[in-house]
Amino acid sequence: MATHTLDTLGLKCPQPILKVAAKAKELQPGDILEVIADCHSFPKDIEAWCSRTGKTLLVCADEGGGKYKAQIQF
Amino acid sequence: MSKKVAIVCNGAEPKNLYPTFVLASSAVASGDEVILFFTPGAAPALKKGELEKIKSKGMPDMKELVEGVENLGGRLLLCELALEAKDLKKEELRDGVEIVGATSFMADINDAQITFSF
């Protein structure tokens, strides 16, 4: 199990999700992906993506200043 | 469950291309099978390097959306009528574009659950 991080600051919908999808190819089951984002729709988008792709959204925290940090369990 | 998504693009302007590629990239990122069909009006956008020139205030980077669609398995189909109608040669088109007739496109999307036209 490894933890990976992905910085999507400054990217607009749906680019953060595209980056997550591209990164997902490198991850193994059990790995955790931490994603930093400042796109307004990110919390709902990442929730929807996890639901569609069968991943577990552990948390999507509002970090303040318009930033979010999500942890996804693969 | 992944779905089959068909999007028809009717023009080569940002108002046609942005919704096409924003929704297509979101769908391929979520595991959907995505087929984009470009009618003759949209054909100029498929010339090499043209999509990369599209920019619009407040909108995401078109180049990245297109790369996302292409890298995650989305298909770009061009209506064969466009070649003569728009004086286009196959060599002028971006790599990976498939030139198809209406009947094969309709057969391809016969089982699509989601369709859009922009």
N, CA and C atoms of all chains as a GROMACS GRO file, in nm:
protein
  576
    1MET      N    1   0.083  -0.120   0.000
    1MET     CA    2   0.000   0.000   0.000
    1MET      C    3   0.087   0.125   0.000
    2ALA      N    4   0.053   0.217  -0.087
    2ALA     CA    5   0.130   0.340  -0.095
    2ALA      C    6   0.034   0.458  -0.100
    3THR      N    7   0.084   0.571  -0.057
    3THR     CA    8   0.004   0.693  -0.066
    3THR      C    9   0.062   0.782  -0.175
    4HIS      N   10  -0.023   0.824  -0.267
    4HIS     CA   11   0.018   0.911  -0.377
    4HIS      C   12  -0.051   1.046  -0.359
    5THR      N   13   0.012   1.150  -0.409
    5THR     CA   14  -0.055   1.280  -0.403
    5THR      C   15  -0.066   1.340  -0.543
    6LEU      N   16  -0.170   1.419  -0.561
    6LEU     CA   17  -0.197   1.481  -0.690
    6LEU      C   18  -0.241   1.625  -0.665
    7ASP      N   19  -0.167   1.718  -0.722
    7ASP     CA   20  -0.197   1.860  -0.707
    7ASP      C   21  -0.271   1.909  -0.830
    8THR      N   22  -0.396   1.949  -0.814
    8THR     CA   23  -0.472   1.998  -0.929
    8THR      C   24  -0.510   2.146  -0.911
    9LEU      N   25  -0.438   2.215  -0.827
    9LEU     CA   26  -0.470   2.356  -0.801
    9LEU      C   27  -0.465   2.437  -0.931
   10GLY      N   28  -0.568   2.519  -0.949
   10GLY     CA   29  -0.574   2.604  -1.067
   10GLY      C   30  -0.644   2.540  -1.186
   11LEU      N   31  -0.671   2.411  -1.178
   11LEU     CA   32  -0.737   2.343  -1.290
   11LEU      C   33  -0.888   2.351  -1.275
   12LYS      N   34  -0.955   2.369  -1.389
   12LYS     CA   35  -1.101   2.382  -1.388
   12LYS      C   36  -1.168   2.252  -1.429
   13CYS      N   37  -1.290   2.238  -1.381
   13CYS     CA   38  -1.374   2.122  -1.415
   13CYS      C   39  -1.373   2.100  -1.566
   14PRO      N   40  -1.355   1.978  -1.615
   14PRO     CA   41  -1.337   1.853  -1.541
   14PRO      C   42  -1.191   1.809  -1.533
   15GLN      N   43  -1.098   1.901  -1.546
   15GLN     CA   44  -0.957   1.862  -1.551
   15GLN      C   45  -0.909   1.787  -1.425
   16PRO      N   46  -0.948   1.830  -1.303
   16PRO     CA   47  -0.902   1.754  -1.186
   16PRO      C   48  -0.942   1.606  -1.192
   17ILE      N   49  -1.064   1.581  -1.239
   17ILE     CA   50  -1.111   1.442  -1.248
   17ILE      C   51  -1.035   1.367  -1.358
   18LEU      N   52  -1.004   1.438  -1.467
   18LEU     CA   53  -0.924   1.376  -1.574
   18LEU      C   54  -0.787   1.335  -1.521
   19LYS      N   55  -0.728   1.423  -1.439
   19LYS     CA   56  -0.596   1.393  -1.380
   19LYS      C   57  -0.606   1.272  -1.288
   20VAL      N   58  -0.716   1.267  -1.210
   20VAL     CA   59  -0.736   1.153  -1.120
   20VAL      C   60  -0.749   1.024  -1.201
   21ALA      N   61  -0.826   1.030  -1.309
   21ALA     CA   62  -0.846   0.911  -1.393
   21ALA      C   63  -0.715   0.865  -1.455
   22ALA      N   64  -0.631   0.959  -1.496
   22ALA     CA   65  -0.502   0.923  -1.556
   22ALA      C   66  -0.411   0.863  -1.449
   23LYS      N   67  -0.412   0.924  -1.331
   23LYS     CA   68  -0.327   0.877  -1.221
   23LYS      C   69  -0.372   0.738  -1.173
   24ALA      N   70  -0.503   0.714  -1.182
   24ALA     CA   71  -0.559   0.589  -1.131
   24ALA      C   72  -0.493   0.467  -1.194
   25LYS      N   73  -0.446   0.484  -1.318
   25LYS     CA   74  -0.384   0.370  -1.388
   25LYS      C   75  -0.257   0.323  -1.319
   26GLU      N   76  -0.193   0.413  -1.244
   26GLU     CA   77  -0.065   0.377  -1.178
   26GLU      C   78  -0.087   0.312  -1.042
   27LEU      N   79  -0.208   0.323  -0.988
   27LEU     CA   80  -0.231   0.278  -0.850
   27LEU      C   81  -0.274   0.132  -0.840
   28GLN      N   82  -0.240   0.073  -0.729
   28GLN     CA   83  -0.276  -0.066  -0.700
   28GLN      C   84  -0.392  -0.067  -0.600
   29PRO      N   85  -0.469  -0.176  -0.598
   29PRO     CA   86  -0.575  -0.186  -0.497
   29PRO      C   87  -0.515  -0.169  -0.357
   30GLY      N   88  -0.580  -0.089  -0.275
   30GLY     CA   89  -0.531  -0.064  -0.140
   30GLY      C   90  -0.456   0.067  -0.129
   31ASP      N   91  -0.403   0.116  -0.240
   31ASP     CA   92  -0.332   0.244  -0.239
   31ASP      C   93  -0.428   0.359  -0.205
   32ILE      N   94  -0.369   0.466  -0.154
   32ILE     CA   95  -0.449   0.586  -0.127
   32ILE      C   96  -0.399   0.700  -0.215
   33LEU      N   97  -0.495   0.769  -0.275
   33LEU     CA   98  -0.462   0.887  -0.355
   33LEU      C   99  -0.515   1.010  -0.284
   34GLU      N  100  -0.426   1.104  -0.261
   34GLU     CA  101  -0.464   1.230  -0.198
   34GLU      C  102  -0.466   1.338  -0.306
   35VAL      N  103  -0.578   1.406  -0.320
   35VAL     CA  104  -0.593   1.505  -0.426
   35VAL      C  105  -0.621   1.644  -0.367
   36ILE      N  106  -0.542   1.741  -0.407
   36ILE     CA  107  -0.565   1.879  -0.366
   36ILE      C  108  -0.629   1.951  -0.485
   37ALA      N  109  -0.737   2.024  -0.458
   37ALA     CA  110  -0.807   2.092  -0.568
   37ALA      C  111  -0.867   2.224  -0.520
   38ASP      N  112  -0.887   2.316  -0.614
   38ASP     CA  113  -0.957   2.440  -0.580
   38ASP      C  114  -1.068   2.471  -0.681
   39CYS      N  115  -1.112   2.366  -0.750
   39CYS     CA  116  -1.224   2.380  -0.843
   39CYS      C  117  -1.353   2.371  -0.760
   40HIS      N  118  -1.448   2.462  -0.784
   40HIS     CA  119  -1.570   2.468  -0.700
   40HIS      C  120  -1.648   2.337  -0.698
   41SER      N  121  -1.651   2.271  -0.813
   41SER     CA  122  -1.736   2.151  -0.821
   41SER      C  123  -1.662   2.025  -0.776
   42PHE      N  124  -1.537   2.039  -0.731
   42PHE     CA  125  -1.457   1.920  -0.702
   42PHE      C  126  -1.519   1.826  -0.598
   43PRO      N  127  -1.570   1.875  -0.482
   43PRO     CA  128  -1.622   1.780  -0.383
   43PRO      C  129  -1.731   1.688  -0.440
   44LYS      N  130  -1.826   1.745  -0.516
   44LYS     CA  131  -1.933   1.662  -0.572
   44LYS      C  132  -1.882   1.577  -0.687
   45ASP      N  133  -1.788   1.634  -0.765
   45ASP     CA  134  -1.735   1.559  -0.879
   45ASP      C  135  -1.655   1.437  -0.834
   46ILE      N  136  -1.574   1.453  -0.731
   46ILE     CA  137  -1.491   1.340  -0.688
   46ILE      C  138  -1.579   1.233  -0.622
   47GLU      N  139  -1.685   1.279  -0.555
   47GLU     CA  140  -1.780   1.184  -0.496
   47GLU      C  141  -1.847   1.101  -0.606
   48ALA      N  142  -1.886   1.170  -0.713
   48ALA     CA  143  -1.950   1.101  -0.825
   48ALA      C  144  -1.853   1.007  -0.895
   49TRP      N  145  -1.728   1.051  -0.911
   49TRP     CA  146  -1.630   0.968  -0.978
   49TRP      C  147  -1.604   0.840  -0.899
   50CYS      N  148  -1.589   0.855  -0.767
   50CYS     CA  149  -1.565   0.738  -0.682
   50CYS      C  150  -1.682   0.641  -0.688
   51SER      N  151  -1.803   0.698  -0.689
   51SER     CA  152  -1.922   0.615  -0.695
   51SER      C  153  -1.929   0.538  -0.828
   52ARG      N  154  -1.897   0.607  -0.940
   52ARG     CA  155  -1.902   0.544  -1.071
   52ARG      C  156  -1.795   0.439  -1.090
   53THR      N  157  -1.678   0.461  -1.029
   53THR     CA  158  -1.565   0.372  -1.058
   53THR      C  159  -1.538   0.272  -0.945
   54GLY      N  160  -1.623   0.275  -0.842
   54GLY     CA  161  -1.610   0.176  -0.735
   54GLY      C  162  -1.494   0.201  -0.641
   55LYS      N  163  -1.452   0.325  -0.627
   55LYS     CA  164  -1.346   0.358  -0.531
   55LYS      C  165  -1.411   0.415  -0.404
   56THR      N  166  -1.334   0.412  -0.295
   56THR     CA  167  -1.388   0.461  -0.168
   56THR      C  168  -1.335   0.602  -0.139
   57LEU      N  169  -1.428   0.696  -0.126
   57LEU     CA  170  -1.388   0.832  -0.088
   57LEU      C  171  -1.382   0.836   0.064
   58LEU      N  172  -1.260   0.839   0.117
   58LEU     CA  173  -1.243   0.837   0.262
   58LEU      C  174  -1.284   0.970   0.323
   59VAL      N  175  -1.242   1.078   0.261
   59VAL     CA  176  -1.275   1.212   0.310
   59VAL      C  177  -1.254   1.314   0.199
   60CYS      N  178  -1.333   1.419   0.199
   60CYS     CA  179  -1.305   1.534   0.115
   60CYS      C  180  -1.321   1.657   0.204
   61ALA      N  181  -1.209   1.706   0.252
   61ALA     CA  182  -1.211   1.811   0.353
   61ALA      C  183  -1.198   1.950   0.290
   62ASP      N  184  -1.275   2.044   0.346
   62ASP     CA  185  -1.263   2.184   0.305
   62ASP      C  186  -1.146   2.244   0.381
   63GLU      N  187  -1.042   2.276   0.311
   63GLU     CA  188  -0.920   2.325   0.374
   63GLU      C  189  -0.920   2.476   0.394
   64GLY      N  190  -1.029   2.541   0.353
   64GLY     CA  191  -1.036   2.686   0.361
   64GLY      C  192  -0.970   2.751   0.240
   65GLY      N  193  -1.004   2.875   0.215
   65GLY     CA  194  -0.945   2.945   0.102
   65GLY      C  195  -0.983   2.885  -0.032
   66GLY      N  196  -1.095   2.814  -0.035
   66GLY     CA  197  -1.140   2.755  -0.161
   66GLY      C  198  -1.069   2.626  -0.199
   67LYS      N  199  -0.989   2.573  -0.106
   67LYS     CA  200  -0.915   2.449  -0.138
   67LYS      C  201  -0.980   2.327  -0.071
   68TYR      N  202  -0.968   2.216  -0.141
   68TYR     CA  203  -1.021   2.090  -0.089
   68TYR      C  204  -0.912   1.983  -0.094
   69LYS      N  205  -0.920   1.892   0.003
   69LYS     CA  206  -0.827   1.778   0.001
   69LYS      C  207  -0.908   1.650   0.014
   70ALA      N  208  -0.898   1.567  -0.086
   70ALA     CA  209  -0.971   1.440  -0.085
   70ALA      C  210  -0.875   1.324  -0.071
   71GLN      N  211  -0.921   1.221   0.001
   71GLN     CA  212  -0.845   1.096   0.010
   71GLN      C  213  -0.931   0.984  -0.047
   72ILE      N  214  -0.872   0.914  -0.144
   72ILE     CA  215  -0.945   0.807  -0.212
   72ILE      C  216  -0.872   0.676  -0.190
   73GLN      N  217  -0.948   0.578  -0.146
   73GLN     CA  218  -0.890   0.444  -0.127
   73GLN      C  219  -0.915   0.361  -0.252
   74PHE      N  220  -0.808   0.311  -0.313
   74PHE     CA  221  -0.822   0.228  -0.433
   74PHE      C  222  -0.838   0.081  -0.397
   75MET      N  223  -2.182   0.127  -1.311
   75MET     CA  224  -2.191   0.066  -1.444
   75MET      C  225  -2.149   0.167  -1.550
   76SER      N  226  -2.060   0.124  -1.638
   76SER     CA  227  -2.020   0.217  -1.743
   76SER      C  228  -2.127   0.220  -1.852
   77LYS      N  229  -2.135   0.332  -1.919
   77LYS     CA  230  -2.238   0.354  -2.021
   77LYS      C  231  -2.170   0.380  -2.155
   78LYS      N  232  -2.250   0.378  -2.259
   78LYS     CA  233  -2.201   0.416  -2.391
   78LYS      C  234  -2.258   0.553  -2.423
   79VAL      N  235  -2.170   0.648  -2.453
   79VAL     CA  236  -2.209   0.787  -2.473
   79VAL      C  237  -2.176   0.829  -2.616
   80ALA      N  238  -2.273   0.888  -2.685
   80ALA     CA  239  -2.249   0.939  -2.820
   80ALA      C  240  -2.274   1.089  -2.821
   81ILE      N  241  -2.177   1.164  -2.870
   81ILE     CA  242  -2.193   1.308  -2.877
   81ILE      C  243  -2.169   1.354  -3.021
   82VAL      N  244  -2.266   1.427  -3.076
   82VAL     CA  245  -2.252   1.482  -3.211
   82VAL      C  246  -2.211   1.628  -3.199
   83CYS      N  247  -2.105   1.665  -3.269
   83CYS     CA  248  -2.058   1.804  -3.266
   83CYS      C  249  -2.083   1.866  -3.404
   84ASN      N  250  -2.153   1.979  -3.405
   84ASN     CA  251  -2.200   2.037  -3.532
   84ASN      C  252  -2.128   2.161  -3.577
   85GLY      N  253  -2.032   2.208  -3.499
   85GLY     CA  254  -1.964   2.332  -3.538
   85GLY      C  255  -1.822   2.334  -3.482
   86ALA      N  256  -1.742   2.424  -3.538
   86ALA     CA  257  -1.600   2.430  -3.500
   86ALA      C  258  -1.570   2.548  -3.409
   87GLU      N  259  -1.675   2.601  -3.345
   87GLU     CA  260  -1.656   2.715  -3.255
   87GLU      C  261  -1.652   2.667  -3.109
   88PRO      N  262  -1.596   2.752  -3.020
   88PRO     CA  263  -1.592   2.713  -2.878
   88PRO      C  264  -1.727   2.670  -2.823
   89LYS      N  265  -1.837   2.734  -2.868
   89LYS     CA  266  -1.969   2.698  -2.814
   89LYS      C  267  -2.009   2.554  -2.852
   90ASN      N  268  -1.952   2.502  -2.959
   90ASN     CA  269  -1.975   2.362  -2.996
   90ASN      C  270  -1.874   2.271  -2.930
   91LEU      N  271  -1.748   2.314  -2.930
   91LEU     CA  272  -1.638   2.226  -2.890
   91LEU      C  273  -1.625   2.210  -2.738
   92TYR      N  274  -1.651   2.318  -2.664
   92TYR     CA  275  -1.636   2.304  -2.519
   92TYR      C  276  -1.733   2.204  -2.457
   93PRO      N  277  -1.864   2.218  -2.482
   93PRO     CA  278  -1.952   2.116  -2.422
   93PRO      C  279  -1.919   1.975  -2.470
   94THR      N  280  -1.882   1.962  -2.597
   94THR     CA  281  -1.846   1.830  -2.650
   94THR      C  282  -1.731   1.768  -2.570
   95PHE      N  283  -1.624   1.845  -2.551
   95PHE     CA  284  -1.506   1.786  -2.488
   95PHE      C  285  -1.511   1.787  -2.335
   96VAL      N  286  -1.583   1.882  -2.275
   96VAL     CA  287  -1.599   1.879  -2.128
   96VAL      C  288  -1.677   1.753  -2.089
   97LEU      N  289  -1.789   1.730  -2.157
   97LEU     CA  290  -1.871   1.614  -2.120
   97LEU      C  291  -1.804   1.484  -2.161
   98ALA      N  292  -1.740   1.483  -2.278
   98ALA     CA  293  -1.672   1.361  -2.325
   98ALA      C  294  -1.559   1.324  -2.231
   99SER      N  295  -1.481   1.422  -2.186
   99SER     CA  296  -1.368   1.389  -2.099
   99SER      C  297  -1.417   1.344  -1.962
  100SER      N  298  -1.524   1.406  -1.913
  100SER     CA  299  -1.581   1.361  -1.785
  100SER      C  300  -1.628   1.216  -1.797
  101ALA      N  301  -1.691   1.184  -1.907
  101ALA     CA  302  -1.744   1.049  -1.926
  101ALA      C  303  -1.633   0.945  -1.939
  102VAL      N  304  -1.531   0.972  -2.020
  102VAL     CA  305  -1.423   0.872  -2.033
  102VAL      C  306  -1.349   0.857  -1.900
  103ALA      N  307  -1.337   0.968  -1.824
  103ALA     CA  308  -1.268   0.961  -1.695
  103ALA      C  309  -1.344   0.871  -1.598
  104SER      N  310  -1.475   0.861  -1.616
  104SER     CA  311  -1.557   0.778  -1.528
  104SER      C  312  -1.576   0.637  -1.582
  105GLY      N  313  -1.506   0.606  -1.690
  105GLY     CA  314  -1.509   0.470  -1.743
  105GLY      C  315  -1.610   0.445  -1.852
  106ASP      N  316  -1.677   0.549  -1.900
  106ASP     CA  317  -1.774   0.531  -2.007
  106ASP      C  318  -1.704   0.512  -2.142
  107GLU      N  319  -1.775   0.444  -2.232
  107GLU     CA  320  -1.728   0.434  -2.371
  107GLU      C  321  -1.782   0.558  -2.443
  108VAL      N  322  -1.694   0.634  -2.506
  108VAL     CA  323  -1.736   0.761  -2.564
  108VAL      C  324  -1.706   0.767  -2.713
  109ILE      N  325  -1.808   0.802  -2.791
  109ILE     CA  326  -1.792   0.818  -2.935
  109ILE      C  327  -1.834   0.960  -2.973
  110LEU      N  328  -1.743   1.034  -3.034
  110LEU     CA  329  -1.774   1.168  -3.081
  110LEU      C  330  -1.787   1.165  -3.232
  111PHE      N  331  -1.895   1.224  -3.283
  111PHE     CA  332  -1.917   1.228  -3.428
  111PHE      C  333  -1.920   1.373  -3.472
  112PHE      N  334  -1.830   1.408  -3.562
  112PHE     CA  335  -1.819   1.546  -3.611
  112PHE      C  336  -1.884   1.555  -3.748
  113THR      N  337  -1.986   1.642  -3.758
  113THR     CA  338  -2.054   1.663  -3.887
  113THR      C  339  -1.967   1.759  -3.970
  114PRO      N  340  -1.998   1.778  -4.098
  114PRO     CA  341  -1.912   1.864  -4.181
  114PRO      C  342  -1.888   2.003  -4.121
  115GLY      N  343  -1.988   2.061  -4.056
  115GLY     CA  344  -1.970   2.193  -3.998
  115GLY      C  345  -1.863   2.198  -3.891
  116ALA      N  346  -1.839   2.084  -3.828
  116ALA     CA  347  -1.740   2.077  -3.720
  116ALA      C  348  -1.604   2.030  -3.769
  117ALA      N  349  -1.599   1.987  -3.896
  117ALA     CA  350  -1.479   1.923  -3.949
  117ALA      C  351  -1.351   2.008  -3.940
  118PRO      N  352  -1.359   2.140  -3.964
  118PRO     CA  353  -1.235   2.218  -3.957
  118PRO      C  354  -1.163   2.204  -3.823
  119ALA      N  355  -1.236   2.176  -3.717
  119ALA     CA  356  -1.174   2.162  -3.584
  119ALA      C  357  -1.086   2.038  -3.575
  120LEU      N  358  -1.104   1.944  -3.669
  120LEU     CA  359  -1.026   1.819  -3.661
  120LEU      C  360  -0.899   1.825  -3.745
  121LYS      N  361  -0.874   1.940  -3.810
  121LYS     CA  362  -0.743   1.953  -3.878
  121LYS      C  363  -0.635   1.958  -3.771
  122LYS      N  364  -0.521   1.903  -3.804
  122LYS     CA  365  -0.410   1.895  -3.708
  122LYS      C  366  -0.386   2.031  -3.640
  123GLY      N  367  -0.380   2.030  -3.507
  123GLY     CA  368  -0.343   2.148  -3.433
  123GLY      C  369  -0.455   2.249  -3.408
  124GLU      N  370  -0.573   2.228  -3.469
  124GLU     CA  371  -0.681   2.327  -3.456
  124GLU      C  372  -0.745   2.327  -3.317
  125LEU      N  373  -0.771   2.208  -3.263
  125LEU     CA  374  -0.836   2.204  -3.131
  125LEU      C  375  -0.749   2.271  -3.025
  126GLU      N  376  -0.619   2.257  -3.040
  126GLU     CA  377  -0.525   2.314  -2.944
  126GLU      C  378  -0.530   2.467  -2.943
  127LYS      N  379  -0.586   2.526  -3.050
  127LYS     CA  380  -0.592   2.673  -3.057
  127LYS      C  381  -0.715   2.730  -2.987
  128ILE      N  382  -0.809   2.643  -2.953
  128ILE     CA  383  -0.935   2.690  -2.894
  128ILE      C  384  -0.912   2.738  -2.752
  129LYS      N  385  -0.952   2.861  -2.727
  129LYS     CA  386  -0.940   2.918  -2.593
  129LYS      C  387  -1.064   3.001  -2.564
  130SER      N  388  -1.102   3.006  -2.438
  130SER     CA  389  -1.216   3.089  -2.401
  130SER      C  390  -1.203   3.126  -2.254
  131LYS      N  391  -1.236   3.250  -2.223
  131LYS     CA  392  -1.218   3.302  -2.086
  131LYS      C  393  -1.292   3.215  -1.984
  132GLY      N  394  -1.219   3.178  -1.880
  132GLY     CA  395  -1.281   3.103  -1.770
  132GLY      C  396  -1.304   2.956  -1.799
  133MET      N  397  -1.264   2.911  -1.917
  133MET     CA  398  -1.288   2.771  -1.954
  133MET      C  399  -1.161   2.688  -1.937
  134PRO      N  400  -1.177   2.556  -1.917
  134PRO     CA  401  -1.058   2.472  -1.901
  134PRO      C  402  -0.974   2.465  -2.029
  135ASP      N  403  -0.856   2.413  -2.014
  135ASP     CA  404  -0.762   2.404  -2.125
  135ASP      C  405  -0.809   2.297  -2.226
  136MET      N  406  -0.844   2.342  -2.346
  136MET     CA  407  -0.898   2.249  -2.447
  136MET      C  408  -0.799   2.138  -2.482
  137LYS      N  409  -0.672   2.173  -2.488
  137LYS     CA  410  -0.570   2.075  -2.524
  137LYS      C  411  -0.573   1.957  -2.426
  138GLU      N  412  -0.586   1.989  -2.297
  138GLU     CA  413  -0.587   1.882  -2.197
  138GLU      C  414  -0.714   1.798  -2.203
  139LEU      N  415  -0.826   1.863  -2.233
  139LEU     CA  416  -0.951   1.788  -2.245
  139LEU      C  417  -0.943   1.689  -2.361
  140VAL      N  418  -0.888   1.739  -2.474
  140VAL     CA  419  -0.878   1.654  -2.593
  140VAL      C  420  -0.782   1.538  -2.567
  141GLU      N  421  -0.669   1.568  -2.505
  141GLU     CA  422  -0.573   1.462  -2.472
  141GLU      C  423  -0.636   1.360  -2.379
  142GLY      N  424  -0.714   1.410  -2.282
  142GLY     CA  425  -0.782   1.319  -2.190
  142GLY      C  426  -0.874   1.225  -2.263
  143VAL      N  427  -0.954   1.280  -2.354
  143VAL     CA  428  -1.047   1.196  -2.431
  143VAL      C  429  -0.970   1.094  -2.514
  144GLU      N  430  -0.864   1.141  -2.582
  144GLU     CA  431  -0.788   1.050  -2.670
  144GLU      C  432  -0.714   0.943  -2.588
  145ASN      N  433  -0.652   0.984  -2.477
  145ASN     CA  434  -0.572   0.889  -2.399
  145ASN      C  435  -0.657   0.787  -2.323
  146LEU      N  436  -0.780   0.825  -2.292
  146LEU     CA  437  -0.866   0.733  -2.215
  146LEU      C  438  -0.960   0.655  -2.306
  147GLY      N  439  -0.931   0.656  -2.435
  147GLY     CA  440  -1.002   0.565  -2.525
  147GLY      C  441  -1.123   0.620  -2.597
  148GLY      N  442  -1.148   0.751  -2.586
  148GLY     CA  443  -1.259   0.809  -2.661
  148GLY      C  444  -1.229   0.806  -2.810
  149ARG      N  445  -1.334   0.789  -2.892
  149ARG     CA  446  -1.313   0.784  -3.038
  149ARG      C  447  -1.365   0.910  -3.103
  150LEU      N  448  -1.287   0.962  -3.198
  150LEU     CA  449  -1.327   1.079  -3.276
  150LEU      C  450  -1.360   1.035  -3.418
  151LEU      N  451  -1.487   1.050  -3.455
  151LEU     CA  452  -1.532   1.009  -3.586
  151LEU      C  453  -1.568   1.132  -3.669
  152LEU      N  454  -1.527   1.129  -3.795
  152LEU     CA  455  -1.563   1.239  -3.885
  152LEU      C  456  -1.654   1.186  -3.994
  153CYS      N  457  -1.762   1.258  -4.016
  153CYS     CA  458  -1.855   1.224  -4.124
  153CYS      C  459  -1.780   1.229  -4.257
  154GLU      N  460  -1.793   1.123  -4.336
  154GLU     CA  461  -1.714   1.118  -4.461
  154GLU      C  462  -1.755   1.226  -4.561
  155LEU      N  463  -1.877   1.275  -4.549
  155LEU     CA  464  -1.922   1.382  -4.639
  155LEU      C  465  -1.837   1.507  -4.623
  156ALA      N  466  -1.774   1.520  -4.505
  156ALA     CA  467  -1.698   1.642  -4.476
  156ALA      C  468  -1.576   1.658  -4.567
  157LEU      N  469  -1.520   1.546  -4.612
  157LEU     CA  470  -1.395   1.555  -4.691
  157LEU      C  471  -1.416   1.640  -4.816
  158GLU      N  472  -1.521   1.606  -4.891
  158GLU     CA  473  -1.547   1.682  -5.014
  158GLU      C  474  -1.613   1.816  -4.981
  159ALA      N  475  -1.706   1.814  -4.885
  159ALA     CA  476  -1.779   1.937  -4.852
  159ALA      C  477  -1.687   2.048  -4.801
  160LYS      N  478  -1.583   2.009  -4.730
  160LYS     CA  479  -1.494   2.108  -4.669
  160LYS      C  480  -1.353   2.107  -4.730
  161ASP      N  481  -1.339   2.039  -4.845
  161ASP     CA  482  -1.209   2.030  -4.912
  161ASP      C  483  -1.097   1.986  -4.818
  162LEU      N  484  -1.123   1.879  -4.747
  162LEU     CA  485  -1.024   1.828  -4.652
  162LEU      C  486  -0.960   1.700  -4.705
  163LYS      N  487  -0.832   1.685  -4.675
  163LYS     CA  488  -0.764   1.559  -4.708
  163LYS      C  489  -0.739   1.483  -4.578
  164LYS      N  490  -0.737   1.351  -4.588
  164LYS     CA  491  -0.715   1.269  -4.469
  164LYS      C  492  -0.588   1.309  -4.397
  165GLU      N  493  -0.484   1.341  -4.475
  165GLU     CA  494  -0.354   1.373  -4.416
  165GLU      C  495  -0.359   1.500  -4.331
  166GLU      N  496  -0.458   1.584  -4.357
  166GLU     CA  497  -0.468   1.709  -4.281
  166GLU      C  498  -0.530   1.689  -4.144
  167LEU      N  499  -0.593   1.573  -4.124
  167LEU     CA  500  -0.667   1.550  -3.999
  167LEU      C  501  -0.576   1.503  -3.888
  168ARG      N  502  -0.617   1.531  -3.764
  168ARG     CA  503  -0.536   1.488  -3.651
  168ARG      C  504  -0.531   1.335  -3.647
  169ASP      N  505  -0.424   1.283  -3.590
  169ASP     CA  506  -0.406   1.139  -3.583
  169ASP      C  507  -0.520   1.075  -3.505
  170GLY      N  508  -0.562   0.960  -3.551
  170GLY     CA  509  -0.662   0.884  -3.478
  170GLY      C  510  -0.806   0.911  -3.520
  171VAL      N  511  -0.827   1.016  -3.600
  171VAL     CA  512  -0.964   1.044  -3.644
  171VAL      C  513  -1.009   0.936  -3.742
  172GLU      N  514  -1.128   0.881  -3.718
  172GLU     CA  515  -1.183   0.778  -3.806
  172GLU      C  516  -1.285   0.843  -3.899
  173ILE      N  517  -1.275   0.813  -4.028
  173ILE     CA  518  -1.371   0.868  -4.123
  173ILE      C  519  -1.478   0.762  -4.148
  174VAL      N  520  -1.601   0.798  -4.116
  174VAL     CA  521  -1.707   0.699  -4.124
  174VAL      C  522  -1.830   0.754  -4.194
  175GLY      N  523  -1.911   0.662  -4.242
  175GLY     CA  524  -2.039   0.700  -4.301
  175GLY      C  525  -2.148   0.699  -4.195
  176ALA      N  526  -2.260   0.758  -4.230
  176ALA     CA  527  -2.370   0.771  -4.135
  176ALA      C  528  -2.421   0.635  -4.088
  177THR      N  529  -2.426   0.539  -4.179
  177THR     CA  530  -2.482   0.410  -4.142
  177THR      C  531  -2.396   0.338  -4.040
  178SER      N  532  -2.263   0.345  -4.057
  178SER     CA  533  -2.178   0.276  -3.960
  178SER      C  534  -2.178   0.349  -3.827
  179PHE      N  535  -2.190   0.483  -3.830
  179PHE     CA  536  -2.201   0.557  -3.703
  179PHE      C  537  -2.329   0.517  -3.630
  180MET      N  538  -2.438   0.513  -3.704
  180MET     CA  539  -2.565   0.477  -3.641
  180MET      C  540  -2.561   0.334  -3.587
  181ALA      N  541  -2.488   0.246  -3.657
  181ALA     CA  542  -2.475   0.109  -3.607
  181ALA      C  543  -2.390   0.107  -3.479
  182ASP      N  544  -2.284   0.188  -3.481
  182ASP     CA  545  -2.195   0.197  -3.365
  182ASP      C  546  -2.268   0.242  -3.239
  183ILE      N  547  -2.360   0.338  -3.255
  183ILE     CA  548  -2.424   0.396  -3.137
  183ILE      C  549  -2.563   0.339  -3.113
  184ASN      N  550  -2.591   0.232  -3.182
  184ASN     CA  551  -2.723   0.171  -3.168
  184ASN      C  552  -2.756   0.137  -3.023
  185ASP      N  553  -2.653   0.104  -2.945
  185ASP     CA  554  -2.676   0.067  -2.805
  185ASP      C  555  -2.628   0.175  -2.708
  186ALA      N  556  -2.612   0.299  -2.757
  186ALA     CA  557  -2.571   0.408  -2.667
  186ALA      C  558  -2.687   0.444  -2.574
  187GLN      N  559  -2.655   0.463  -2.448
  187GLN     CA  560  -2.761   0.501  -2.353
  187GLN      C  561  -2.772   0.652  -2.339
  188ILE      N  562  -2.664   0.724  -2.372
  188ILE     CA  563  -2.662   0.869  -2.353
  188ILE      C  564  -2.618   0.936  -2.482
  189THR      N  565  -2.696   1.032  -2.529
  189THR     CA  566  -2.657   1.104  -2.651
  189THR      C  567  -2.673   1.255  -2.632
  190PHE      N  568  -2.584   1.329  -2.696
  190PHE     CA  569  -2.590   1.475  -2.695
  190PHE      C  570  -2.561   1.526  -2.835
  191SER      N  571  -2.603   1.648  -2.859
  191SER     CA  572  -2.568   1.714  -2.985
  191SER      C  573  -2.540   1.860  -2.956
  192PHE      N  574  -2.424   1.907  -2.999
  192PHE     CA  575  -2.388   2.047  -2.974
  192PHE      C  576  -2.350   2.118  -3.102
   0.00000   0.00000   0.00000
